[in-house]
Amino acid sequence: MKNIEELTEKLIAFRDARDWKQFHNPKDVALSLVLEACEVMEHFQWKNKEEVEKYVTTAKAKDEIGEELADVMNWVLIMSHDLDINILEALEKKILKNAEKYPVEKAKGNAKKYTDLG
């Protein structure tokens, strides 16, 4: 299994070989990220809870959803590279921040936003 740095290097090499960096300004990369996230959502649109539970167990759905998640990750890694953000450090900081905002004793089993936990 490759690590984040190796995958990022592969993505950047792929992009640079095609001279696509010129199109990768932060706004358009962010838009691409959101569009790919919407493609993940399409797999669940118009399905009820039972249909989703059945759907996600199929090999076809796993492959297709996996491709869309990979597209999302592609844009996350490209954006973090281009903006010189260590995405693993940012994720670690966010986990710690969320732990403070959502203490177990207030948030366990509760879907409320941290501002409404009381």
C-alpha positions in Angstrom: 0.0 0.0 0.0 1.3 3.4 -0.9 1.4 6.3 1.5 -0.1 9.8 1.0 3.1 11.3 -0.2 3.6 8.7 -2.8 0.0 9.0 -4.1 0.3 12.7 -4.2 3.5 12.5 -6.2 1.8 10.2 -8.7 -1.1 12.5 -9.1 1.1 15.5 -9.6 3.3 13.6 -12.1 0.1 12.6 -14.0 -1.2 16.2 -14.0 2.2 17.7 -15.0 2.7 15.2 -17.8 -0.5 16.6 -19.3 0.3 20.3 -18.6 -2.9 20.6 -16.6 -1.5 22.6 -13.7 -2.4 25.8 -15.6 -6.1 24.9 -15.0 -5.7 24.0 -11.3 -6.3 27.3 -9.5 -7.8 26.9 -6.0 -11.3 27.9 -7.1 -11.5 25.3 -9.9 -9.9 22.6 -7.8 -12.4 23.3 -5.0 -15.3 23.1 -7.5 -14.0 19.8 -8.9 -13.8 18.5 -5.3 -17.4 19.4 -4.7 -18.6 18.0 -8.0 -17.0 14.7 -7.3 -18.5 14.6 -3.8 -21.9 15.2 -5.5 -21.2 12.1 -7.7 -20.8 10.1 -4.5 -24.2 11.4 -3.3 -25.8 10.3 -6.6 -25.4 6.7 -5.5 -27.8 7.2 -2.7 -30.3 9.6 -4.3 -33.9 8.4 -4.4 -33.1 5.3 -2.3 -34.8 4.6 1.0 -32.9 3.3 4.0 -33.5 -0.4 3.1 -32.5 0.2 -0.5 -29.3 1.9 0.5 -28.4 -0.9 2.9 -28.9 -3.5 0.2 -27.2 -1.4 -2.5 -23.9 -0.8 -0.6 -23.3 -4.5 -0.2 -23.0 -5.2 -3.9 -19.7 -5.4 -5.6 -20.8 -3.1 -8.4 -21.8 -0.4 -5.9 -18.6 -0.8 -3.9 -16.5 -0.4 -7.2 -18.5 2.6 -8.4 -18.6 4.4 -5.0 -14.9 3.6 -4.6 -14.2 5.3 -7.9 -16.1 8.4 -6.8 -14.4 8.5 -3.4 -11.0 8.1 -5.2 -11.9 11.2 -7.3 -12.7 13.1 -4.2 -9.4 12.1 -2.7 -7.6 13.0 -5.9 -8.8 16.6 -5.5 -8.1 16.7 -1.8 -4.5 15.6 -2.4 -3.9 18.0 -5.3 -5.4 21.0 -3.4 -3.4 20.2 -0.3 -0.2 19.9 -2.4 -0.8 23.1 -4.3 -1.6 25.1 -1.2 1.3 23.5 0.7 -1.0 22.0 3.4 0.1 18.8 5.1 -3.2 17.1 4.9 -2.3 14.4 7.5 -1.4 17.1 10.0 -4.5 19.1 9.2 -6.6 16.0 9.7 -4.9 15.2 13.1 -5.6 18.8 14.2 -9.2 18.6 13.1 -9.7 15.3 15.0 -8.4 17.0 18.2 -10.5 20.0 17.6 -13.6 17.9 17.1 -12.8 15.9 20.3 -13.0 19.2 22.2 -16.2 20.3 20.5 -17.9 17.0 20.9 -16.9 15.5 24.3 -18.1 11.9 24.7 -20.2 12.7 27.7 -22.3 15.2 25.7 -22.2 13.8 22.2 -22.4 10.1 22.5 -25.4 8.8 20.6 -26.4 12.4 19.8 -26.5 13.9 16.3 -26.8 17.5 17.5 -24.3 20.2 16.4 -21.8 21.0 19.1 -23.4 24.4 19.6 -26.6 22.7 20.7 -25.2 20.1 23.0 -25.6 22.2 26.1 
